[in-house]
Structure formats: C-alpha cells, structure tokens
Amino acid sequence: MTAAPIRRIVIAGGGTAGWMAAALLARFLPPPHAEILLVESDEIGTIGVGEATVPLMAQFNGVLGIDEKDFVARTEGTFKLGIQFRDWGEMGNVHFNGFGDYGDAIQGVSPHHHWLKLHRLGDASPIEDWSMPYAAAKRDRFAPPEMVHRQGDEAAFYKYAYHFDAGLYARYLRGYAETRGVVREEGRIGKVELDPESGHVAALLMADGRRFAGDLFIDCTGFVGLLISKALGVAYVDWSGLLPCDRAIAVPSARRDPLTPYTRSTARAAGWQWRIPLQHRTGNGHVYSSAFLSDDEAVDQLMANLDCAPLSEPRLLRFTTGHRAKFWDRNVVALGLAAGFMEPLESTSIQIIQTGLARLVEYLPDRDFDPAVADEYNRVTANEYARIRDFLILHYCRSRRSEPMWEHCRTMAIPDTLAHKIAVWEACGRVPLLSEESYQEPSWVSIFLGNQVLPRRYDPIVDQLPIEKLRGGMNQRRAAIAQVADHMPPHTLFVDRTCPAPVAA
Ligand code: FAD
C-alpha cells in the first residue's frame, strides 16, 4: 500500500538555505507534483554572510542546470582553489588546503608517504609543491580542469569552488525557483500552529492574520529555528566546549587586485580572520572566542588588518556551535542555520545545506511521515556534522601558538573519533576515514602536515623504491605541475574575460 504523496511544501525563511531548498525542490517536484511556497520577511532579513564554498557546489549548479558563467557573473563571484592558512600552527607558518590531491599513488602508496621520506632526508620543499591547486593559487592563476586536461597533463587533477555575494546568490536562486512555480509570500511568521492530535506542524500563522498550511515544512529561519526549536522544542547539541569561537565581526572592504583564487584564513590571538575576494568587494571577518577577547578588541584587530578601505561599519554576529538533536522531527526538516552551525573555517555550511537537501530528496516522505525515514536522515546528518567538527578541531588542537585560547585548545578534551585519527596518523601516517566524511585523506594530510604534526614513520613500501628513482619521479611531477600552472591565465583576467559581473545601470 502506498501512502499519499506530499502535496504542499512550505519553506519558512528565504536566506541561502531557503532559496537553495526552493530551487532544488522545484527542480525535482515541479508543479503539478507539489505546490511549493516560501515565506520570508524582508524586515527580518538574512544573515548576509556565507560567501565561500567547497567544490560540491558545482554539482548543485549542475543538477539545477545553472550556467556557471552566468551564476558567477550575477553573484559578483570569483573562483576558489582552496584555503590559504597563515599563522596557524605557529606565527609565520603558511600552508594551503587545496581542492585536489598530491598526485596518484606510487606503488599503491599515497604520495604523502613518499614526500615524508624525502622530508626526512632533508628535502625542504613543502608538500603543497605537489598540489596542482596550490601551484595555481600561488601564482594567482586559474583555469577549470577541463581546459588544463585538454593539454593532456595527468598532473592536472583538481577541483574548484566559488566565492560569491550571499545576498545576490539568494536573489539568483529566487529567480530560478519562481520561474519554476515556487510562490513567495512576504511577511513575518507570528506563530506556528500544531495539529493537536499528531503534534505535527499544521500551518504558519502570519502576523497579519494569513495562514499557510502544508504537508511538509522546511525550517530555514536561521539561528532562531522557529519551527524545529521554538514550535517543536527540539534540543540543541552544544559543541562550544570543543570549538570555542562563538562570535564574528564581519566587514566588507574595497576590491583589491589581483583577485586571489583562494580564501585566506589568518590565525589571530583568540580566533582567526577570513578574507574572501569578490568582484565588487572583499569579504572580511574575524571569528573569535568571547571568553578570550572582547568585542572591541576583535573589531580593532579586524580593522587594523584589512588590505583596503572598509565599505561599511563592522557587524557583530553571535553563534553557538553545534546542531539540533534532530534535524528532522515529525513533518519538519531544518536546514541551514536552523539546523546547526560550525564556524566557517572550511566553508562547510552551504555544503551541509546541499547534502541535507540531497538526502531529503532521496528520503522524500509520504504524508504518513514514517519515523524510520526521519531516523535515518538524522543518523547520517549527525555523522556528517561530527566528522566536520573533528576536522575543524584538528586545526586548533595541535597548534603551538602560545596565547591563552590556543593553550586552551591544546589541552582541552577532544572527541574520541578525532583522538583515534590523530593516534593512527602519528603511528603510521594513515588517516582512518569513517562513514559520512566530508574531507578525504589529502585534506587531513594537508592540515596535519601544515601544522607540522608529523607521523613517526612512513609506509615501509616506500623504501622498496631506490632513492634516486623516488627523487627523480617526485621532481618530475613537481616540475610538471609548475609548468601547467605557469600556463594558466591570471585569475583576474579569467574572471574579467569569462564571467564579469553585469555593469550596474
Ligand atoms: P538566514 O540567512 O538567517 O535566513 C533566515 C531567513 O528566515 C530569512 O529570510 C529571514 O527573513 C527568515 N525569517 C526568520 N524569522 C522569520 C519570521 N518570523 N518570519 C518570516 N521569516 C523569518 N557558510 C558557508 O558555506 N561559507 C562561509 O564562508 C560562511 N561564512 C559564515 C560566516 C559567519 C560569521 C556565519 C555566522 C555564517 C557563515 N556561513 C558560511 C553560514 C551561512 O551564512 C549560512 O549557512 C547560510 O547563509 C544559510 O543561512 P540561512 O538561510 O539558514 O539563514
């Protein structure tokens, strides 16, 4: 027996999460399959940050059939090959987590083991020299891999993501969703009506008296979690004890050329500062722990470290790291900030919206809302959050910086799952990956080595290769990568030629 299908989906909130949900659901359930309604309030507005992404974003665009050049142009976007980390580990340290690996396995062994051997023998070249995205980023150059692959170079395997203006992105997706039948209603949700029998959400009651009923509700109302938390009372799993940053100051500054094809993250005394290059401005922010730094000090540090004139007053944002104990409860699925938040160190929030949406489409409920389906959605999503949490903690917990916040991170208790990963890495240079990992081996290797957390040994199979052969092969690969990068166009030129933002009328 088949239960009745969902007829009406109501999305509460029109930030990045709300419009991503509207666009994807309109793609998979276009009218007459379902009616999709999105309710948002211009008066409340959106968070207005969230401008760096990970490569999965291209898949989202691909599924929607969005033209990349049009999307980058209309969101004042640029391309991102990874994240440059400055002063993490210790002052003066610079390393890069690029969207790619360090080359193919050699004799079945990951290339970082071969690098470890050379490093022990005194070869001082950093592992990034074997990373294609790093080679391009270092030169401020960019070309999509398919352009590079055409040159027939096997060293060219890498991915890329985007930087974009969050407000323009929501507007872009709104256009997409509305032309596919999504109806937008403007106004403030005053109350959430529950069905007295099932306890499910029955309708959103607007402050002006309108009532929007539905079968499935998507809570995209931001930190407040109007449906999942306020109406259904789902608890919050608080991870502040593991990731102590709980505030951010954000401020845009004038565009500075060249446009770097990467996000920069600079560690500070009690947190870190982001720098995101866009076509019309640079996004900047200081993420910090209020237990170790006052808001005024945080503002001063940020404003003293901008590379161009600020374009507005700095804005304070407060957050609690963690997630809802259930992301899906009864007939409500929370996405975006309503579902949870971890600091934007690896730009993972939009990715989690995307994977949550993909999972929702995969597990789309009937009107009977079998709890087994929600349970599975919640299990997988909780794992995804926990894996990212561990990856973020790794950036902090082995730093040798001496300020009190860093000392705290070095000595605090860390999750067993992370402690196990670190122990295995230190013992043999391998990364034991779990299910629902967003970050694969090269990313973990990048953060371990970037912070000089070295394993006690490399894979013994590496010693089967004569050292001259190993050195020759590694040198050849490094040179091939450098040569490909040298022939890429400057990132600024690539953006200006292929996807310049429309000139304002
Ligand atoms: P919001 O943007 O807050 O939208 C909430 C929506 O709900 C709005 O439309 C609002 O009007 C509506 N709403 C709320 N209450 C009501 C009501 N009563 N009635 C009607 N409507 C209502 N993510 C990344 O991937 N990369 C990054 O680089 C990144 N940087 C970040 C930096 C900081 C400091 C922070 C805090 C977050 C960052 N994020 C980043 C996360 C990212 O900003 C969010 O994941 C993303 O913007 C989604 O937000 P949202 O749509 O869930 O919430």
Residues whose N, C-alpha, C, O or C-beta is under 5 A from the ligand:
A	BS01	FAD	A12 G13 G14 G15 T16 A17 G18 V39 E40 S41 I44 G45 T46 I47 G48 V49 G50 E51 A52 T53 G187 R188 I189 C220 T221 G222 A248 L317 L335 G336 L337 A338 P344 S347 T348 S349 I350 Q351
